[in-house]
Amino acid sequence: LFAEAVEKSFANNVISSDEINSDTYNTGGFKDDVLARTMISLIGFENRQLTKQACALMMRHMSQRALLTENLKKAQVLVYPAAVKVYHETQLAIGRFTALKKHLAADDAHAYEEAASLLKRLTEYLTTTDYNPEEIAR
């Protein structure tokens, strides 16, 4: 019964989508995966804590590819040196806006001037110019 449950549990995607298909093993396919085979062996022991930890490790192991795929979808590759500069300056501007928040709420004139200057600079990055090519402005 336990062996049958193990075989059935590896026949369906649980974590990843069907396109990624990272947590589906063909019947008996987990036998080539040393970690999965070891965790399945540990799950068979009558120790609740060991079973809990083995299940957690196996789930993490099986979801690694799906997690990597999701993280890669969020990654941006900055090919142009100018794009790297824009990225870093934008990050700094976001930090400054966060720091200025309480000063803007207090109607501090200097904070308004700095915020306007930051907005102007960020707006320039959205405009194609001699120093900001179309590839960056997009």
C-alpha positions in Angstrom: 0.0 0.0 0.0 2.8 2.4 0.9 4.7 1.6 -2.3 1.6 2.1 -4.4 1.0 5.5 -2.7 4.6 6.5 -3.5 4.2 5.5 -7.2 0.9 7.4 -7.5 2.3 10.5 -5.8 5.0 10.8 -8.5 2.6 10.6 -11.4 1.0 14.1 -10.9 2.4 17.6 -10.8 1.9 19.0 -7.4 4.0 22.2 -7.3 5.0 23.1 -10.8 2.8 23.7 -13.8 2.3 21.0 -16.4 4.6 23.0 -18.8 7.5 23.0 -16.4 6.8 19.4 -15.3 9.6 19.5 -12.7 7.9 17.5 -9.9 6.5 14.7 -12.0 8.5 11.5 -12.2 7.7 8.6 -14.6 6.7 5.5 -12.7 9.9 4.2 -11.1 11.8 7.2 -12.4 12.6 8.4 -8.9 14.8 5.3 -8.5 17.5 7.2 -10.4 17.1 10.2 -8.1 19.2 9.4 -5.0 17.8 12.2 -2.9 14.2 11.3 -3.7 14.8 7.6 -3.1 16.5 8.4 0.2 13.7 10.7 1.4 11.1 8.1 0.4 13.0 5.5 2.5 13.1 7.9 5.5 9.3 8.6 5.1 8.7 4.9 5.7 10.1 5.1 9.2 7.6 5.5 12.1 9.2 8.7 13.3 7.0 11.7 12.9 9.8 14.3 13.0 11.9 12.4 10.6 8.9 11.9 8.2 8.1 15.7 8.4 11.7 16.7 7.7 12.1 14.1 4.8 8.8 15.3 3.2 9.9 19.0 3.5 13.3 18.3 1.9 11.8 16.2 -0.8 9.2 19.0 -1.6 12.0 21.5 -1.7 14.1 19.3 -3.9 11.2 18.8 -6.3 10.3 22.4 -6.5 13.8 23.8 -7.2 13.4 23.8 -11.0 10.0 25.5 -10.8 11.4 28.1 -8.4 14.4 28.8 -10.7 12.1 29.2 -13.7 9.9 31.7 -11.8 12.9 33.7 -10.6 14.4 33.7 -14.2 11.1 35.2 -15.5 11.7 38.1 -13.1 15.3 38.7 -14.1 16.4 41.4 -16.4 19.6 41.2 -18.4 21.1 44.6 -18.9 23.1 44.4 -22.1 24.1 48.1 -22.5 26.4 49.8 -20.0 24.0 52.8 -20.1 21.2 50.5 -19.1 23.2 49.4 -16.0 23.7 53.1 -15.1 20.0 53.9 -15.5 19.1 50.9 -13.4 21.5 51.9 -10.5 20.4 55.5 -10.7 16.7 54.5 -10.6 17.4 52.3 -7.5 19.1 55.2 -5.8 16.2 57.5 -6.8 13.7 55.1 -5.3 15.7 55.0 -2.1 15.8 58.8 -2.0 12.0 59.0 -2.6 11.5 56.7 0.3 13.8 58.8 2.5 12.0 62.0 1.4 8.5 60.7 2.2 8.3 62.1 5.7 9.8 65.4 4.6 7.4 65.8 1.8 4.5 65.0 4.2 5.9 67.9 6.4 5.8 70.3 3.4 9.6 70.7 3.4 10.5 73.0 0.5 14.0 71.4 0.1 12.4 67.9 -0.1 10.0 69.1 -2.9 13.0 70.5 -4.8 14.9 67.3 -4.5 11.9 65.2 -5.4 11.3 67.4 -8.5 14.9 67.0 -9.5 14.8 63.2 -9.1 11.5 63.1 -11.2 13.1 65.2 -13.9 16.2 63.0 -14.1 14.0 59.8 -14.3 11.9 61.4 -17.0 15.0 62.1 -19.0 15.7 58.4 -19.0 12.4 57.9 -20.8 13.3 60.3 -23.6 15.6 59.4 -26.5 18.6 61.8 -26.7 22.2 61.8 -27.8 23.3 60.4 -24.4 20.2 58.2 -23.9 19.7 55.9 -27.0 16.4 54.4 -28.0 17.4 51.0 -26.6 17.6 52.6 -23.1 14.6 54.8 -23.4 12.3 51.9 -24.2 
